[in-house]
């Protein structure tokens, strides 16, 4: 498996999720399975089946997170000195050349991406178009509605 880029915050979030899965969710699910068994015949027990499915999901997610953390390359954007270039972890403010609408996004790992809170995946078309560029550069971005030109207003490492 190749390395997985994560910001320091993203790695901490995955560690917190892993801790919760192991110390809370796993125990609650085990308890639910035990309670369902006490109800008698488990072959037709919907609560037992639901608890077993949840247990399977939890164990799968634990393995997935452990694998990602084991292969993670944790990057702290505050320590990056890329001379104003857009790199993983950078926060980019840009302006649409047609509409003059400004937007700001941080480029993060796949697991951290959440468009609603201003975090886009390193693999997204927008992030790929920005990588290596600097403030003042005009970039063509492939959007669902067609190609758009945007100008990078600022690049920050926060």
Buried (B, 14 or more C-beta within 10 A) or exposed (E): EEEBBBBBBBBEBBEEBBEEBBEEBBEBBEEBBEEBBEEEEBEEBEBBEBBBEBBEEBEEBBEEBEEBBEEBEBBEBEEBEBEBBBBBBBBBBBBBBEEEEEEEBBBBBBBBBEEEEEBBBBEBEBBBBBBEBBBEBEBEBEEEEEEBEBBBBBBBBE
